[in-house]
Amino acid sequence: MFKWFHASFEGSKAAFASIRAHALRSALTTLGIIIGVAAVITVVAIMQGLSHSITSQLDDLGSDMITLRAYTPTNQQLLGIHNQLHYNDFLLLKSRVQNVEDMTASMQAFSMGSQVQYGRNTAQSQIIGTDSSYQNVVRVYPELGRFLSSSDDDRRRRVAFVGSSLIKELDLPVNPVGEFINLSGDWFRIIGVAETRGSLFGFDQDNYIIAPFSTIRSLSGERAARNIEVMFRPAAGADAEQIQQQMRAILRQHHKLAAEDPDPFEFVSAERMIEQFNTITRSITLVAGGVVSISLLVGGIGVMNIMLVSVTERTREIGIVKALGATPQFILIQFLVEALVLSLFGGIIGLALGAGIASFIGLLLPAMPDALVPLWAILLAIGFTTLIGVVFGLAPAVKASRLNPIDALRYE
């Protein structure tokens, strides 16, 4: 056992000495591994950063919030059919569905356009019509002023709760509560400003205006109330799946759908969106990793090729060492450690380079979330490069250990 450890130690020393003696060649040998690992880590870091950012932002909305919206299959869309949820559907669900903490309806006021005016300043914004329950369901809280009240909706008041981005875009006062803005020719008084959420994929989450549902409905017409979304939160301890099945049965019965007819609606939750996005990021990571891993194999072949050349160049040296009493095990360990160190060196440099490139991309693109290198990616990179060093360094090491010392000394 002691002899084995001694041989390993001496072989490792000889391997490091050889790498230092041929530093430039060693660096060029690892170039393929460096590029391969850097590319894999860059892709993984960017995708994991996106995944973490989106997951955290969806968690802020609450994984228990569920949205019910109209759904039209592609084949029906090609025929010009577009399914819709009506405001009457919302009223029916609200009166009959149990075990719901709160429920709200919202509509996009597309017919009113999206241009908002304050003085001479104009901006494009998303206009949403909803009720006071929207605050509890979507978790939208005021930083200044207040949110919509039930009396605002009952009396069709022309009041607006605005996102924080509009303060800058319209050059509103620092506290714009009480100011009037123009929406498609109608004046609305600002009653509150929402807390800032930031951007997601470059989309400004703070550029919106919320007004009473009844007000937007009266200004947009009845057709606008035929395309709504219903959002709700299950009560504590309630089964979300059971609530969805109850709502599904109520709507299918209300719309007089046959048993074989598909649902003209769908349920979307933050949890489901997170699962779908994680599936996408995993697929992209696996595909990109598979493609880039080819360069790692090429790098491994490069290591093996250089090690074979090294064995040939150092044939006389191997013969001298063997003549002085070095065992085949010593020679095997020396060349195997040399290949292993080259691969690990390339892996570590590639790891650092990939993380740096991913962070640099994040700095170039302000909308891009911070890159995140998970522990499993670091361990995988080190483990894979170690495997490459062992697999592709074994053949040259075996060749060197089996050289006949007499033939090696005669080699010119």
C-alpha positions as CSV (number, residue, x, y, z in Angstrom):
1,M,0.0,0.0,0.0
2,F,2.9,2.4,0.9
3,K,4.6,1.7,-2.4
4,W,1.4,2.5,-4.2
5,F,1.0,5.8,-2.4
6,H,4.7,6.6,-3.0
7,A,4.4,5.8,-6.7
8,S,1.3,8.0,-6.9
9,F,3.0,10.9,-5.2
10,E,6.2,10.7,-7.3
11,G,4.2,10.2,-10.5
12,S,2.0,13.2,-9.7
13,K,5.2,15.3,-9.1
14,A,6.6,14.2,-12.4
15,A,3.3,15.0,-14.2
16,F,3.2,18.6,-12.8
17,A,6.8,19.1,-13.7
18,S,6.1,18.0,-17.3
19,I,3.0,20.4,-17.5
20,R,5.1,23.3,-16.3
21,A,7.9,22.5,-18.7
22,H,5.4,22.6,-21.7
23,A,3.1,25.4,-20.4
24,L,2.0,26.7,-23.8
25,R,1.3,23.3,-25.3
26,S,-0.6,22.4,-22.1
27,A,-2.8,25.5,-22.4
28,L,-3.5,24.9,-26.1
29,T,-4.3,21.3,-25.3
30,T,-7.0,22.3,-22.9
31,L,-8.6,25.0,-25.2
32,G,-11.3,22.6,-26.5
33,I,-12.3,21.7,-23.0
34,I,-12.3,25.3,-21.9
35,I,-14.5,26.4,-24.7
36,G,-16.9,23.4,-24.2
37,V,-17.3,23.9,-20.5
38,A,-17.6,27.7,-20.8
39,A,-20.4,27.3,-23.4
40,V,-22.3,24.9,-21.2
41,I,-21.9,27.0,-18.1
42,T,-23.0,30.1,-19.9
43,V,-26.2,28.5,-21.2
44,V,-27.0,26.9,-17.8
45,A,-26.3,30.1,-15.9
46,I,-28.5,32.3,-18.1
47,M,-31.4,29.8,-18.1
48,Q,-31.2,29.2,-14.4
49,G,-31.1,32.9,-13.8
50,L,-34.2,33.4,-15.9
51,S,-35.9,30.5,-14.2
52,H,-35.1,31.8,-10.7
53,S,-36.2,35.3,-11.5
54,I,-39.5,34.3,-13.1
55,T,-40.2,31.7,-10.3
56,S,-39.7,34.4,-7.6
57,Q,-41.8,36.9,-9.4
58,L,-44.6,34.4,-9.9
59,D,-44.3,33.4,-6.2
60,D,-44.9,37.1,-5.3
61,L,-48.3,36.8,-7.0
62,G,-49.0,33.7,-5.0
63,S,-48.9,30.2,-6.2
64,D,-52.5,29.7,-5.0
65,M,-54.0,32.3,-7.4
66,I,-55.9,30.7,-10.3
67,T,-57.1,32.4,-13.5
68,L,-60.0,31.2,-15.5
69,R,-60.0,32.5,-19.1
70,A,-61.5,31.7,-22.5
71,Y,-59.7,29.1,-24.6
72,T,-60.1,28.4,-28.3
73,P,-58.3,25.4,-29.9
74,T,-56.2,26.2,-33.0
75,N,-58.5,24.4,-35.4
76,Q,-61.5,26.5,-34.2
77,Q,-59.5,29.7,-34.5
78,L,-58.7,28.9,-38.1
79,L,-62.5,28.7,-38.7
80,G,-62.9,32.2,-37.2
81,I,-64.4,30.9,-33.9
82,H,-63.3,32.7,-30.7
83,N,-64.6,31.5,-27.4
84,Q,-65.3,34.1,-24.7
85,L,-66.2,34.3,-21.0
86,H,-69.0,36.7,-20.2
87,Y,-69.6,38.9,-17.2
88,N,-72.7,36.8,-16.5
89,D,-70.4,33.7,-16.2
90,F,-68.5,35.5,-13.5
91,L,-71.6,36.5,-11.6
92,L,-72.9,32.9,-11.8
93,L,-69.6,31.4,-10.5
94,K,-69.4,34.0,-7.7
95,S,-72.9,33.1,-6.5
96,R,-72.5,29.3,-6.6
97,V,-68.9,28.4,-6.0
98,Q,-67.9,27.7,-2.4
99,N,-64.6,27.5,-0.6
100,V,-63.2,30.5,-2.3
101,E,-61.3,33.2,-0.4
102,D,-62.1,35.9,-3.0
103,M,-63.0,36.2,-6.6
104,T,-62.7,39.0,-9.2
105,A,-63.3,39.7,-12.8
106,S,-61.1,41.8,-15.1
107,M,-61.4,43.0,-18.7
108,Q,-58.9,44.7,-21.0
109,A,-60.3,48.0,-22.4
110,F,-59.0,47.5,-25.9
111,S,-61.8,49.5,-27.4
112,M,-60.7,52.5,-25.4
113,G,-57.2,52.3,-26.9
114,S,-54.1,52.5,-24.7
115,Q,-53.1,56.2,-24.9
116,V,-53.1,58.2,-21.7
117,Q,-52.7,61.9,-21.5
118,Y,-51.6,64.3,-18.8
119,G,-51.2,67.9,-19.9
120,R,-49.1,67.8,-23.1
121,N,-47.6,64.4,-22.2
122,T,-48.9,61.2,-23.6
123,A,-48.0,57.5,-22.9
124,Q,-49.1,54.0,-23.9
125,S,-50.5,51.9,-21.1
126,Q,-52.7,48.9,-20.3
127,I,-56.2,49.8,-19.1
128,I,-57.9,47.2,-16.9
129,G,-61.4,47.2,-15.7
130,T,-62.1,45.4,-12.4
131,D,-63.6,45.6,-8.9
132,S,-62.3,46.1,-5.3
133,S,-61.7,42.3,-4.9
134,Y,-58.8,42.5,-7.4
135,Q,-56.5,43.9,-4.7
136,N,-56.9,40.8,-2.5
137,V,-56.8,38.3,-5.3
138,V,-53.8,39.7,-7.3
139,R,-52.0,41.2,-4.3
140,V,-51.8,44.7,-5.7
141,Y,-51.2,47.2,-2.9
142,P,-51.1,51.1,-3.0
143,E,-47.9,52.9,-2.2
144,L,-49.8,56.2,-2.3
145,G,-53.5,56.8,-2.0
146,R,-55.9,53.9,-2.0
147,F,-57.2,51.1,-4.3
148,L,-60.7,50.9,-5.8
149,S,-63.6,50.5,-3.4
150,S,-67.0,48.8,-3.9
151,S,-68.7,52.2,-4.1
152,D,-66.4,53.2,-7.0
153,D,-67.8,50.3,-9.0
154,D,-71.4,50.8,-7.8
155,R,-71.4,54.5,-8.8
156,R,-69.3,54.1,-11.9
157,R,-66.9,56.7,-10.7
158,R,-64.2,57.8,-13.2
159,V,-61.2,57.1,-10.9
160,A,-58.0,55.4,-11.7
161,F,-55.4,53.4,-9.8
162,V,-52.1,53.7,-11.7
163,G,-48.8,51.8,-11.9
164,S,-45.7,53.7,-10.8
165,S,-44.1,53.8,-14.3
166,L,-46.8,56.3,-15.4
167,I,-45.5,58.9,-12.9
168,K,-42.3,59.2,-14.9
169,E,-43.7,58.7,-18.4
170,L,-46.4,61.4,-17.9
171,D,-44.3,63.7,-15.8
172,L,-46.8,63.5,-13.0
173,P,-46.1,65.1,-9.6
174,V,-44.3,62.9,-7.0
175,N,-47.7,62.4,-5.4
176,P,-50.2,62.4,-8.2
177,V,-53.2,61.5,-6.1
178,G,-56.0,63.9,-7.0
179,E,-54.6,64.7,-10.5
180,F,-56.7,64.0,-13.6
181,I,-55.6,62.0,-16.7
182,N,-57.3,61.6,-20.0
183,L,-58.3,58.1,-21.3
184,S,-59.6,58.3,-24.9
185,G,-61.4,61.6,-24.2
186,D,-62.6,60.8,-20.7
187,W,-61.1,62.3,-17.6
188,F,-60.2,60.1,-14.7
189,R,-59.0,61.2,-11.3
190,I,-56.0,59.3,-9.8
191,I,-56.8,57.8,-6.4
192,G,-53.7,55.7,-5.8
193,V,-50.3,54.5,-7.1
194,A,-49.3,50.9,-6.9
195,E,-46.1,49.5,-5.4
196,T,-43.3,49.0,-7.9
197,R,-42.9,45.5,-9.2
198,G,-40.1,46.0,-11.8
199,S,-39.8,44.4,-15.3
200,L,-40.0,40.8,-16.5
201,F,-38.4,39.9,-19.9
202,G,-38.2,43.6,-20.6
203,F,-42.0,44.0,-20.0
204,D,-42.8,46.8,-17.6
205,Q,-45.1,45.4,-14.9
206,D,-45.8,48.8,-13.6
207,N,-47.3,50.4,-16.7
208,Y,-51.0,49.9,-16.2
209,I,-54.2,51.7,-15.2
210,I,-56.9,50.0,-13.1
211,A,-60.4,51.6,-13.2
212,P,-63.9,50.4,-12.0
213,F,-65.3,47.5,-14.0
214,S,-68.7,49.2,-14.4
215,T,-67.0,52.5,-15.6
216,I,-64.9,50.8,-18.3
217,R,-67.9,48.7,-19.3
218,S,-70.1,51.7,-19.8
219,L,-67.5,53.5,-21.8
220,S,-66.4,50.5,-23.9
221,G,-69.8,49.0,-24.5
222,E,-71.4,45.6,-23.8
223,R,-69.1,43.7,-26.2
224,A,-66.2,44.4,-23.9
225,A,-67.9,42.6,-21.1
226,R,-68.0,39.4,-23.2
227,N,-64.3,38.8,-22.9
228,I,-63.2,38.7,-19.3
229,E,-60.9,36.8,-17.0
230,V,-61.9,35.4,-13.7
231,M,-59.3,35.2,-10.9
232,F,-59.7,33.6,-7.5
233,R,-57.9,32.2,-4.5
234,P,-59.1,29.0,-2.8
235,A,-59.9,29.3,0.8
236,A,-57.3,28.0,3.4
237,G,-57.4,24.2,3.4
238,A,-59.6,24.0,0.3
239,D,-58.8,21.7,-2.6
240,A,-58.0,23.9,-5.6
241,E,-58.6,21.0,-8.1
242,Q,-62.0,20.3,-6.6
243,I,-63.0,24.0,-6.9
244,Q,-61.9,23.9,-10.6
245,Q,-64.0,20.8,-11.3
246,Q,-67.0,22.5,-9.6
247,M,-66.5,25.7,-11.8
248,R,-66.0,23.5,-14.9
249,A,-69.3,21.7,-14.3
250,I,-71.2,25.0,-13.7
251,L,-69.9,26.6,-16.8
252,R,-70.4,23.5,-19.0
253,Q,-74.0,23.3,-17.8
254,H,-74.6,27.0,-18.3
255,H,-73.3,26.9,-21.8
256,K,-75.2,23.7,-22.6
257,L,-72.1,21.8,-23.8
258,A,-72.4,18.2,-24.8
259,A,-70.2,15.6,-23.1
260,E,-67.9,15.3,-26.1
261,D,-67.5,19.0,-26.5
262,P,-64.1,20.4,-25.4
263,D,-64.0,23.1,-22.6
264,P,-64.1,26.6,-24.1
265,F,-62.0,27.8,-21.2
266,E,-58.9,26.9,-19.2
267,F,-57.5,27.3,-15.7
268,V,-54.0,28.9,-15.4
269,S,-52.1,29.1,-12.1
270,A,-48.7,30.5,-11.1
271,E,-47.7,27.0,-10.1
272,R,-48.6,25.6,-13.5
273,M,-46.8,28.5,-15.3
274,I,-43.7,27.8,-13.2
275,E,-43.8,24.1,-14.1
276,Q,-44.2,24.9,-17.8
277,F,-41.3,27.4,-17.7
278,N,-39.1,25.0,-15.8
279,T,-39.9,22.3,-18.4
280,I,-38.9,24.7,-21.2
281,T,-35.7,25.7,-19.5
282,R,-34.7,22.1,-18.7
283,S,-35.3,21.2,-22.4
284,I,-33.2,24.1,-23.7
285,T,-30.5,23.4,-21.2
286,L,-30.4,19.7,-22.1
287,V,-30.4,20.4,-25.9
288,A,-27.7,23.1,-25.6
289,G,-25.7,21.0,-23.2
290,G,-25.9,18.0,-25.6
291,V,-24.8,20.1,-28.6
292,V,-21.9,21.8,-26.7
293,S,-20.8,18.6,-25.1
294,I,-19.5,17.6,-28.6
295,S,-16.8,20.2,-28.2
296,L,-15.9,18.6,-24.9
297,L,-15.4,15.2,-26.6
298,V,-13.3,17.0,-29.3
299,G,-11.3,18.5,-26.4
300,G,-10.9,15.1,-24.9
301,I,-9.6,13.7,-28.2
302,G,-7.2,16.7,-28.3
303,V,-5.9,15.7,-24.9
304,M,-5.4,12.1,-25.9
305,N,-3.6,13.2,-29.1
306,I,-1.2,15.5,-27.3
307,M,-0.5,12.8,-24.7
308,L,0.3,10.3,-27.4
309,V,2.6,12.8,-29.0
310,S,4.2,13.4,-25.6
311,V,4.7,9.7,-25.1
312,T,6.5,9.5,-28.4
313,E,8.6,12.6,-27.7
314,R,9.6,11.3,-24.2
315,T,10.3,7.6,-25.2
316,R,14.0,7.9,-24.4
317,E,13.1,9.6,-21.1
318,I,10.7,6.8,-20.2
319,G,13.4,4.3,-21.1
320,I,15.9,6.0,-18.8
321,V,13.5,6.2,-15.9
322,K,12.6,2.5,-16.3
323,A,16.3,1.6,-16.5
324,L,16.7,3.4,-13.1
325,G,14.0,1.3,-11.6
326,A,10.7,3.0,-12.3
327,T,7.8,0.6,-12.3
328,P,5.1,0.5,-15.1
329,Q,2.7,1.6,-12.4
330,F,4.8,4.8,-11.8
331,I,4.8,5.6,-15.5
332,L,1.0,4.9,-15.8
333,I,0.2,7.2,-12.9
334,Q,2.5,9.9,-14.2
335,F,0.8,10.1,-17.6
336,L,-2.7,9.6,-16.3
337,V,-2.3,12.4,-13.7
338,E,-0.9,14.6,-16.4
339,A,-4.0,14.1,-18.6
340,L,-6.3,14.4,-15.6
341,V,-4.7,17.7,-14.5
342,L,-4.9,19.1,-18.1
343,S,-8.6,18.2,-18.2
344,L,-9.4,19.6,-14.8
345,F,-7.5,22.8,-15.5
346,G,-9.5,23.3,-18.6
347,G,-12.7,22.5,-16.7
348,I,-12.0,25.0,-13.9
349,I,-11.0,27.8,-16.4
350,G,-14.0,27.1,-18.5
351,L,-16.2,27.2,-15.4
352,A,-14.9,30.6,-14.4
353,L,-15.1,31.9,-18.0
354,G,-18.6,30.7,-18.5
355,A,-19.8,32.3,-15.3
356,G,-18.1,35.5,-16.4
357,I,-19.6,35.5,-19.9
358,A,-23.1,34.9,-18.4
359,S,-22.7,37.8,-16.0
360,F,-21.4,40.1,-18.8
361,I,-24.4,39.3,-20.9
362,G,-26.6,40.2,-17.9
363,L,-24.8,43.6,-17.7
364,L,-25.2,44.2,-21.5
365,L,-28.9,43.5,-21.4
366,P,-30.5,45.4,-18.5
367,A,-33.8,43.4,-18.8
368,M,-31.8,40.1,-18.3
369,P,-31.9,38.7,-14.8
370,D,-28.7,38.0,-13.0
371,A,-27.0,34.8,-14.1
372,L,-27.0,31.9,-11.6
373,V,-24.6,29.0,-11.6
374,P,-26.2,26.1,-9.6
375,L,-24.0,23.7,-7.6
376,W,-25.0,20.8,-9.7
377,A,-23.6,22.5,-12.8
378,I,-20.3,23.1,-11.0
379,L,-20.1,19.5,-9.9
380,L,-21.2,18.2,-13.3
381,A,-18.5,20.3,-15.1
382,I,-15.7,19.1,-12.7
383,G,-16.9,15.5,-12.8
384,F,-17.3,15.4,-16.6
385,T,-13.8,16.9,-17.2
386,T,-12.4,14.4,-14.7
387,L,-14.0,11.6,-16.6
388,I,-12.6,13.0,-19.9
389,G,-9.1,13.1,-18.4
390,V,-9.3,9.5,-17.2
391,V,-10.9,8.1,-20.4
392,F,-8.8,9.9,-22.9
393,G,-5.6,9.8,-20.9
394,L,-5.8,6.1,-20.2
395,A,-4.6,4.9,-23.6
396,P,-1.5,7.1,-23.7
397,A,-0.7,6.2,-20.1
398,V,-1.0,2.5,-20.8
399,K,1.2,2.8,-23.9
400,A,3.9,4.6,-22.0
401,S,3.8,2.1,-19.1
402,R,4.3,-0.9,-21.5
403,L,7.3,0.5,-23.3
404,N,10.3,-1.9,-23.2
405,P,13.2,0.1,-21.6
406,I,15.8,-1.3,-24.0
407,D,13.7,-0.4,-27.1
408,A,12.9,3.0,-25.5
409,L,16.6,3.8,-24.9
410,R,17.4,2.9,-28.6
411,Y,14.6,5.3,-29.8
412,E,15.9,8.3,-31.8
